[in-house]
Amino acid sequence: MVADYVALTKPPIMFLLLITALGGMVLAAQGVPSISLVALVLVGGALASGGASALNHYLDRDIDGQMLRTRQRPIPSQRTLPKQVLVFGLVLNLVAFVILATWVNWLSAALALGGTLFYVFVYTMYLKRSTPQNIVLGGAAGAVPPLVGWAAVTGSVGLPAIYLFAIIFFWTPPHFWALALLIKDDYARAGIPMLPVVRGITATKRAIFLYTLVLVALTIMFSTLEVVGLLYFSAALVLGSYFVYLAWRLMQLGGMRRARHVYLYSLLYLVLLFVSIMVDSMVAF
């Protein structure tokens, strides 16, 4: 039972979101923020992320049962009741909002809640089921955590935070389209109009490459701001060059093995990029 409720929060996604929120905090502070503030933001962020994921489980219970990748999730496998999952998701989001609004600031709480509302009502309930651009527009929800982290430290949203938002926004399509190539038949079976289902594999590979180019260009542009230095620039250049290479190889040669390489590397890429931002902010280089 406990394991099922943990699964409802999608811990791997939560980890990524918390890394990016922490990156926004460290960048804003140009060093390590107070431990108490970090703890409050990470707890509030974890609850908001977990609550949004639980609500996603509740709303997607019909299609989850049709996909091989998701049919063993708690609701379609009947290990939890939909109503219980709905209450669980709502409670987590409520507690997250109270923590952030009471002990951090109202802006960070509003941003976190806004990210959840967009993810649930715009992406999950509408975009995911209606357009092959679902993950492009829906990526805005996953790009909110750095804004929350920056707002927690500064009480505002500055240009560097907007850059971090944009980086994650443009990272999301190549990441999820690579996954979509791997489970294209699953999405088709469930009637989800992911890009490879609607436009085909060739168009998807081309889109992955183009979005990767934009993403890497954006990360290099970010280095022109005074908030990051040579260490970040070097990391962005090396990490981005390899990402472009993998996306180009996928576009030119294809194959599920290469799609898997792009998908797995995209995860490592985002983590290492934000780690480089944090290290750069904490040391003089």
C-alpha positions in Angstrom: 0.0 0.0 0.0 2.7 2.5 1.0 4.7 1.6 -2.1 1.7 2.3 -4.3 1.2 5.7 -2.9 4.9 6.5 -3.4 4.5 5.3 -7.0 1.6 7.7 -7.5 4.0 10.6 -6.8 6.3 9.5 -9.7 9.6 9.8 -7.7 11.9 10.0 -10.8 10.0 13.0 -12.1 10.0 14.6 -8.7 13.8 14.2 -8.4 14.3 16.1 -11.7 11.9 18.9 -10.7 13.6 19.3 -7.3 17.0 19.5 -8.9 15.8 22.3 -11.2 14.1 24.1 -8.3 17.3 23.9 -6.2 19.3 25.2 -9.2 17.0 28.2 -9.3 17.6 28.8 -5.6 21.4 28.5 -5.7 21.6 30.7 -8.8 19.5 33.4 -7.2 21.5 33.3 -4.0 24.8 33.1 -5.9 25.8 30.5 -3.3 24.1 28.2 -0.8 20.8 29.6 0.5 19.8 29.0 4.1 19.3 25.4 4.9 15.9 26.0 6.4 14.8 27.8 3.2 16.1 25.0 1.0 14.3 22.4 3.2 11.0 24.2 3.0 11.2 24.7 -0.8 12.2 21.1 -1.4 9.5 19.7 0.9 6.9 22.0 -0.6 8.1 21.3 -4.1 8.1 17.5 -3.5 4.5 17.6 -2.2 3.3 19.8 -5.1 5.1 17.5 -7.7 3.8 14.4 -6.0 0.3 15.8 -5.8 0.2 16.8 -9.4 1.4 13.3 -10.4 -1.2 11.7 -8.3 -3.9 13.8 -10.0 -2.4 12.8 -13.3 -2.8 9.1 -12.3 -6.4 9.8 -11.5 -7.3 11.6 -14.7 -5.3 9.2 -16.9 -6.7 6.0 -15.4 -8.7 5.2 -18.5 -5.7 5.3 -20.9 -3.2 3.9 -18.4 -5.1 0.6 -18.5 -4.6 0.4 -22.3 -0.9 0.9 -22.4 1.6 -1.8 -21.6 4.0 0.7 -20.0 1.3 2.0 -17.5 -1.2 -0.8 -17.0 0.5 -1.9 -13.8 0.1 1.5 -12.2 -1.9 1.5 -8.9 -5.3 2.5 -10.3 -5.5 0.3 -13.5 -4.2 -2.7 -11.5 -6.9 -2.0 -8.9 -4.5 -1.7 -6.0 -5.9 1.7 -5.2 -9.3 3.3 -5.7 -9.6 6.3 -7.9 -11.3 8.3 -5.2 -8.5 7.7 -2.8 -5.9 8.8 -5.4 -7.9 12.0 -6.1 -8.0 12.9 -2.3 -4.3 12.0 -2.0 -3.4 14.4 -4.8 -5.6 17.2 -3.6 -4.2 16.9 0.0 -0.6 16.9 -1.1 -1.1 20.1 -3.2 -3.0 21.8 -0.4 -0.2 21.1 2.1 2.4 22.2 -0.4 0.7 25.5 -0.9 0.3 26.1 2.8 4.0 25.4 3.5 5.2 27.6 0.7 2.8 30.5 1.4 3.3 30.4 5.1 7.1 29.9 5.5 8.5 30.9 2.1 6.5 33.5 0.2 3.2 33.9 -1.6 4.9 34.1 -5.1 6.6 30.8 -4.8 3.4 29.2 -3.5 1.3 30.7 -6.4 3.9 29.6 -9.0 3.9 26.0 -7.6 0.1 25.9 -7.6 0.0 27.4 -11.1 2.3 24.7 -12.4 0.0 22.0 -10.9 -3.1 23.6 -12.4 -1.6 23.9 -15.8 -0.3 20.3 -15.7 -3.7 18.9 -14.6 -6.2 21.1 -16.4 -4.4 22.2 -19.6 -1.9 19.3 -20.3 -3.5 16.2 -18.8 -7.2 17.0 -19.5 -6.8 18.7 -22.9 -3.5 18.9 -24.7 -2.4 15.3 -24.1 -5.5 13.9 -25.8 -6.0 16.5 -28.5 -2.9 17.6 -30.3 0.6 16.2 -31.3 2.0 19.4 -29.9 0.8 18.3 -26.5 4.3 17.9 -25.0 5.6 21.2 -26.5 2.9 23.3 -24.8 2.6 21.0 -21.8 6.3 21.4 -21.1 5.5 24.7 -19.5 4.3 22.9 -16.4 7.6 21.1 -15.8 9.5 24.3 -16.4 8.0 26.0 -13.4 10.3 24.7 -10.5 13.2 27.0 -11.3 10.8 29.9 -11.1 9.7 28.7 -7.7 13.3 28.3 -6.5 14.3 31.8 -7.7 11.1 33.4 -6.2 11.7 31.7 -2.9 15.1 33.5 -2.6 14.4 36.8 -4.3 10.6 37.3 -3.9 10.4 38.0 -7.6 11.0 36.4 -11.1 14.1 37.7 -12.9 15.5 37.2 -16.3 17.9 34.3 -15.3 14.9 32.4 -13.9 13.0 33.0 -17.2 16.0 31.5 -19.0 15.9 28.4 -16.8 12.2 28.1 -17.5 12.9 28.3 -21.3 15.7 25.8 -21.1 13.5 23.2 -19.5 10.6 24.1 -21.9 12.8 23.4 -25.0 14.4 20.3 -23.3 11.0 18.6 -22.8 10.1 17.9 -26.5 13.2 16.0 -27.5 13.2 14.1 -24.2 9.6 13.0 -24.5 9.6 12.5 -28.2 12.5 10.1 -27.9 10.4 8.2 -25.4 7.4 8.3 -27.7 9.5 6.7 -30.4 10.2 3.8 -28.1 6.5 3.3 -27.1 4.8 4.5 -30.3 2.5 1.5 -30.4 1.4 2.0 -26.8 0.3 5.6 -27.5 -1.5 4.6 -30.7 -3.3 1.8 -28.8 -4.5 4.4 -26.2 -5.5 7.0 -28.8 -2.9 9.5 -27.6 -1.9 11.8 -30.6 1.9 11.8 -29.8 4.0 13.2 -32.7 5.3 9.8 -34.0 1.7 8.5 -34.0 0.3 11.4 -36.0 3.3 12.7 -38.1 5.4 9.6 -38.3 8.9 8.5 -37.2 10.9 10.6 -39.7 9.1 13.9 -38.8 9.6 13.1 -35.1 13.4 12.5 -35.5 13.7 15.8 -37.4 11.8 17.6 -34.7 14.0 16.1 -31.9 17.1 17.4 -33.7 15.7 20.9 -34.3 14.5 21.3 -30.7 17.9 20.0 -29.5 19.6 22.7 -31.5 17.4 25.4 -30.1 17.9 24.1 -26.6 21.7 24.0 -26.8 21.7 27.5 -28.4 19.6 28.7 -25.5 21.9 27.2 -22.9 24.9 29.0 -24.6 23.0 32.3 -24.7 22.4 31.9 -21.0 26.1 32.1 -20.4 26.1 35.7 -21.6 24.3 36.7 -18.3 26.6 37.7 -15.5 25.0 35.2 -13.1 27.0 32.3 -14.6 30.6 32.0 -15.7 33.2 29.9 -17.5 32.5 26.7 -15.6 28.8 26.7 -16.7 29.7 27.7 -20.2 32.2 24.8 -20.6 29.7 22.3 -19.2 26.9 23.6 -21.4 29.1 23.4 -24.5 30.3 19.9 -23.8 27.0 18.5 -22.7 25.1 20.2 -25.5 27.5 19.1 -28.2 27.0 15.5 -27.3 23.2 15.9 -27.1 23.2 17.4 -30.7 25.4 14.6 -31.9 23.0 12.0 -30.5 20.0 13.7 -32.0 21.7 14.1 -35.3 22.7 10.4 -35.3 19.1 9.5 -34.5 17.8 11.6 -37.3 20.3 10.2 -39.9 20.4 6.6 -38.9 17.3 5.9 -36.8 16.7 2.8 -34.8 15.2 2.2 -31.3 18.6 1.8 -29.8 19.6 5.4 -30.8 16.2 6.7 -29.6 16.8 5.1 -26.3 20.3 6.7 -26.2 18.7 10.2 -26.7 16.0 9.5 -24.1 18.4 8.3 -21.4 21.1 11.0 -22.2 18.5 13.8 -22.0 17.8 12.8 -18.4 21.5 12.9 -17.5 21.9 16.1 -19.5 19.4 18.1 -17.5 20.7 16.9 -14.2 24.3 17.7 -15.1 23.4 21.1 -16.6 21.7 22.2 -13.4 24.5 20.8 -11.3 26.9 22.9 -13.3 24.8 26.0 -12.7 24.8 25.3 -9.0 28.6 24.6 -8.8 29.3 27.7 -11.0 27.2 29.8 -8.6 29.0 28.5 -5.5 32.6 28.8 -6.7 34.7 31.5 -8.3 36.1 30.3 -11.7 
